[in-house]
Amino acid sequence: MNYSVAAVSRLTQLSADVIRVWERRYSIVAPSRDGGGARRYSEGDVERLRLAALATTLGHPIRSLAGLSTESLAELVGERARAPGPSAGRLLEKIVRAIRKSDAVA
């Protein structure tokens, strides 16, 4: 599953501007582009940005984080790295379906 910058912003709590700056200045992620040139982020990109955002809230400067692997970022913030895969995408799809059906229990 690929995400727009707006979706990534919601998932990571980073503003779209911060995401683009981190991408351009620090190469923290390298999203693909769709036919219209819009950025498309993978689940791995989202996880990497989420971990980097958490690390910055812990006081680590982004410039020191950009060169770290996703696993190293996870260790730095005290988490086990989540392997990018369909599970996050499936969970998001379930959430969207529940919202569309107004199913608060789901």
C-alpha positions in Angstrom: 0.0 0.0 0.0 1.3 3.5 -0.8 0.3 6.6 1.1 0.0 10.3 0.1 1.9 12.9 2.0 -1.4 13.9 3.7 -2.0 10.4 4.9 1.6 10.1 6.1 1.2 13.3 8.0 -1.8 11.9 9.8 -0.1 8.6 10.6 3.2 10.1 11.9 1.9 13.4 13.4 4.5 15.3 11.3 3.3 18.2 9.1 3.5 17.7 5.4 6.1 20.5 5.3 8.3 18.7 7.8 8.1 15.5 5.9 9.1 17.2 2.6 12.0 19.0 4.3 13.3 15.9 6.0 13.1 14.1 2.6 14.9 16.9 0.7 17.5 18.0 3.3 18.3 14.7 5.0 17.1 12.0 2.6 15.3 10.3 5.5 13.0 8.6 3.0 12.9 8.5 -0.8 9.2 8.1 -1.8 8.2 7.1 -5.3 6.1 9.3 -7.5 2.8 8.6 -9.2 2.0 9.5 -12.8 1.1 13.0 -11.8 4.3 13.5 -9.9 2.8 13.3 -6.4 4.8 11.6 -3.7 3.8 8.1 -2.7 5.2 6.7 0.6 5.5 3.0 1.4 4.7 1.4 4.7 8.4 1.2 5.4 8.7 5.0 4.7 5.8 5.6 7.1 7.5 3.5 9.8 10.8 5.2 9.3 9.3 8.6 9.6 7.3 7.6 12.7 10.4 6.4 14.4 12.4 9.5 13.4 9.6 11.7 14.7 9.7 9.9 18.0 13.5 10.1 18.2 13.4 13.9 17.7 10.9 14.2 20.5 13.4 12.4 22.7 16.0 15.1 21.8 17.9 13.5 18.9 18.5 15.9 16.0 17.2 14.8 12.7 20.6 15.2 11.0 22.0 12.5 13.2 19.1 10.1 12.5 18.9 10.3 8.7 21.8 7.9 8.2 20.5 5.3 10.6 18.7 2.1 9.5 15.1 1.7 10.5 16.2 -1.0 12.9 18.7 1.3 14.5 16.0 4.0 14.8 13.7 1.5 16.5 16.5 0.5 19.0 17.2 4.2 19.7 13.7 4.9 20.7 13.4 1.6 22.6 11.0 -0.2 20.2 11.3 -3.3 18.2 11.3 -2.5 14.5 8.1 -3.4 12.7 8.7 -5.1 9.4 6.9 -3.4 6.6 4.2 -5.6 5.3 0.6 -6.0 4.6 -0.5 -6.1 8.2 -0.4 -2.3 8.6 -2.2 -1.9 5.3 -4.9 -4.4 6.3 -5.4 -2.7 9.6 -5.9 0.6 7.9 -8.4 -0.9 5.5 -10.4 -2.4 8.4 -10.4 1.0 10.1 -11.6 2.8 7.0 -14.4 0.2 6.5 -15.5 0.5 10.1 -15.6 4.3 9.8 -17.6 4.1 6.6 -20.1 1.8 8.3 -20.1 4.0 11.4 -19.2 0.9 13.4 -17.6 2.1 16.6 -17.1 -1.4 18.0 -15.0 -2.5 15.0 
